[in-house]
Structure formats: C-alpha cells, structure tokens
Amino acid sequence: MFQVGSKKLVDQWRRSHSPVMLVHRTEDGYIRWMDVSAWLKEKTQDRKTPVKRIVFDGEPFSALNLQRLWDRVFMA
C-alpha cells in the first residue's frame, strides 16, 4: 500500500495526460511498477471521499511490459 500525501497530488495524477508510474524495488533488486494515473481514474470515478492510499498492484518491470506501455501511450 502506498500512502498519498495530498489531495492536490492525487488530482494532478488523475488528470495527467501521460502515465504517472509508481515504481517499487525490493532489496533483492526485483522491480515492479504500475500506472497510478490509470488506477486512480478507474477507482475514483464514483467516489466522493478523497483517496489516501493506493493499493500497489504492480507488474514486473520488463522489456515486454515497457513495450506494452509504449504502444498504449504513443501508438494509440
């Protein structure tokens, strides 16, 4: 879980035209990431209360996943 510091930051991330990525690296070097702006857009559509925590559900940071992000952002 990722604690969010301010409502203003959450609003900026949600309105961003570019993906806002949250990246987590473990002590053994394993890296996972997730598109926070997409998560916020999906989870907060009908929500009246502000988001204070983001549930980190990241995928492995790999060449394949990076290519998928590239295609989604630049080839759409």
C-alpha positions as CSV (number, residue, x, y, z in Angstrom):
1,M,0.0,0.0,0.0
2,F,1.2,3.5,-0.9
3,Q,0.3,6.4,1.4
4,V,-0.7,9.6,-0.6
5,G,0.3,12.9,0.9
6,S,-2.2,15.4,-0.6
7,K,-5.5,15.5,-2.4
8,K,-3.9,18.0,-4.9
9,L,-1.3,15.5,-5.9
10,V,-3.9,12.8,-6.4
11,D,-5.9,15.2,-8.6
12,Q,-2.8,16.0,-10.7
13,W,-2.0,12.3,-11.2
14,R,-5.6,11.5,-12.2
15,R,-5.8,14.3,-14.7
16,S,-2.4,13.7,-16.2
17,H,-2.4,13.0,-20.0
18,S,0.8,11.0,-19.6
19,P,1.0,7.9,-17.3
20,V,2.2,8.5,-13.8
21,M,4.2,5.5,-12.8
22,L,4.8,4.2,-9.3
23,V,7.9,2.0,-9.1
24,H,9.0,-0.3,-6.3
25,R,12.3,-2.1,-6.0
26,T,12.9,-4.8,-3.4
27,E,16.1,-5.3,-1.5
28,D,17.0,-8.2,-3.8
29,G,16.6,-6.0,-6.9
30,Y,13.2,-7.1,-8.1
31,I,11.4,-4.1,-9.7
32,R,7.6,-3.8,-10.2
33,W,5.6,-0.8,-11.5
34,M,2.1,0.4,-12.0
35,D,0.3,3.2,-13.8
36,V,-1.1,5.2,-10.9
37,S,-3.0,7.7,-13.1
38,A,-5.0,4.8,-14.7
39,W,-5.6,3.2,-11.3
40,L,-6.9,6.5,-10.0
41,K,-9.2,7.1,-13.0
42,E,-10.7,3.6,-12.6
43,K,-11.1,3.6,-8.8
44,T,-12.3,7.1,-8.2
45,Q,-15.0,7.6,-10.9
46,D,-17.9,7.3,-8.5
47,R,-16.0,8.1,-5.3
48,K,-16.9,11.1,-3.1
49,T,-14.2,10.6,-0.5
50,P,-10.6,11.5,-1.3
51,V,-8.0,8.8,-2.0
52,K,-5.5,8.5,0.8
53,R,-3.9,5.1,-0.1
54,I,-3.1,3.5,-3.4
55,V,-3.1,-0.3,-3.4
56,F,0.1,-1.2,-5.2
57,D,-0.7,-3.9,-7.7
58,G,2.4,-3.6,-9.9
59,E,3.6,-5.7,-12.8
60,P,7.2,-6.7,-13.4
61,F,9.3,-4.0,-14.9
62,S,10.4,-5.9,-18.0
63,A,11.1,-5.1,-21.7
64,L,7.8,-6.6,-22.7
65,N,5.8,-4.5,-20.2
66,L,7.7,-1.4,-21.2
67,Q,6.9,-2.1,-24.9
68,R,3.2,-2.5,-24.0
69,L,3.2,0.8,-22.2
70,W,5.0,2.5,-25.2
71,D,2.4,1.1,-27.6
72,R,-0.5,2.2,-25.3
73,V,0.8,5.7,-24.9
74,F,2.4,6.5,-28.3
75,M,0.7,4.2,-30.8
76,A,-2.9,4.8,-29.7
